[in-house]
Amino acid sequence: MYSLTLHRRASSNVSSENTTTITDLLTATKTKTLRVLRMFRAQTPRFNLHPPADQLWRGGELCFSPFLPGGAPAWLLVSATRFTLVGIAATPRQRPINIEQEEEEVHSSHMLKPTTHKGKKAILKKEPKLIENAKEALCLKGNRISQIVTDIMKDLYDLKKPNVQMMKQKNDILPFENITPIEKFALKYDASLFMIATHNKKRPHNLIMGRMYEHMLLDMIEFGIDNYKGLKDFKVEKITSGIKPLLIFNGELFESNYEYGRIKNLLIDMFLREEVQKIRLQGLEHVLSFTAVENKILLRSYRILLKKSNTRTPRIELVEIGPRADLVCRRNKFASEDLFNRACRKPNALKAKTKKNISKDTFGTTYGRIHIGAQNIIGIQTRKMKGLKKTLPEKNT
């Protein structure tokens, strides 16, 4: 029967009385460490972690000793304070552990096989695609919420329809302390974006926005809501449901400040919807404006009116329709550069292939370059005509 040995250690020294040879030393994020622990749990059906792996991130250094697929024991040295996988130790003559290969084998061996046509469609819907569908968002409520943060989340829910789901029940979730419940919701509903409303004395009217990568947390930002005015407070005509908005980012902080740049990227993901190749002028109805000032982002929402003018281009007028709010930046949790670059990586099939001797200018005009070999102009046969015949004096000379 499989067993688990749990050791608490005060120092970060990798050596241990049970460790004989260190065959691999690596660092990883908390996400990968949890995957490794789940991998060993998947490979050993009777092997259980007590407490569960999701709750082992408090206290000092922890050392686990599960069994490898080959039957030899191994020890995972995990730093709970830094959320890193310190190393993997195995018995002598044990081959080094390839984390990526082992993880792929586990996923392939434990892949669910559908038994019905409906189940097959559900699994195919969640598979990765070259061109992904519009990102789905989840709206969650914390254990304690205020009316202000509830109303603004409902307004953002209305603006983002139909690519959003509102969860009606309250959840005892604190994302900055434990993100696991939200990751489970994201996996269940196949959603890569989330918003959660909370409220307490220390952080009143709190709205947290975040996004996932492979159903694990990528980025998360916490906003405080000030000077809120909702959609229902503006007595004007509203926009069409499901319309794609224009996003405007004002302020040099979005370009010069690293944190504001990542917040801008997150807001674009939140309200982007699907990508389009062509734009119809009458389809431009909605503008979302974000203005960065000192420790605040001013959110404004406008409806576009196309008025008559003396030219072919219509005259543009903007009417504020709400919601209006000042988003005060509070806590944040951003992904590392390596993880962020991996999440933004494009498949090779979508990369534009360069063609030789073909270029385009700023206006989209295509130019081609043709290479011609050297020509012998002297030996070219010209047309036989009277005008080209030699005269009598030319013949005599």
Sequence and secondary structure as in RCSB ss.txt:
>XXXX:A:sequence
MYSLTLHRRASSNVSSENTTTITDLLTATKTKTLRVLRMFRAQTPRFNLHPPADQLWRGGELCFSPFLPGGAPAW
LLVSATRFTLVGIAATPRQRPINIEQEEEEVHSSHMLKPTTHKGKKAILKKEPKLIENAKEALCLKGNRISQIVT
DIMKDLYDLKKPNVQMMKQKNDILPFENITPIEKFALKYDASLFMIATHNKKRPHNLIMGRMYEHMLLDMIEFGI
DNYKGLKDFKVEKITSGIKPLLIFNGELFESNYEYGRIKNLLIDMFLREEVQKIRLQGLEHVLSFTAVENKILLR
SYRILLKKSNTRTPRIELVEIGPRADLVCRRNKFASEDLFNRACRKPNALKAKTKKNISKDTFGTTYGRIHIGAQ
NIIGIQTRKMKGLKKTLPEKNT
>XXXX:A:secstr
     EEEESS     TT  EEEEE    HHHHHHHHHHHHHH TT   SS GGG  SSSEEEE  B TTS BEE
EEEETTTTEEEEEEE TT     HHHHHHHHHHHT     SHHHHHHHHHHS  SS     EEEEE SS  HHHH
HHHHHHHHHHTTSEEEEEEE    TTT  HHHHHHHHHHT SEEEEEE  SSS SEEEEEEEETTEEEEEEEEEE
EEEE GGGS S    TT   EEEEESTHHHH HHHHHHHHHHHHHH  S  S   GGG  EEEEEEEETTEEEEE
EEEEEEE  SSSS EEEEEE S EEEEEEEEEE   HHHHHHHT   GGGS    TTEEE TT  EEE       
 STT      GGGS  HHHHH 
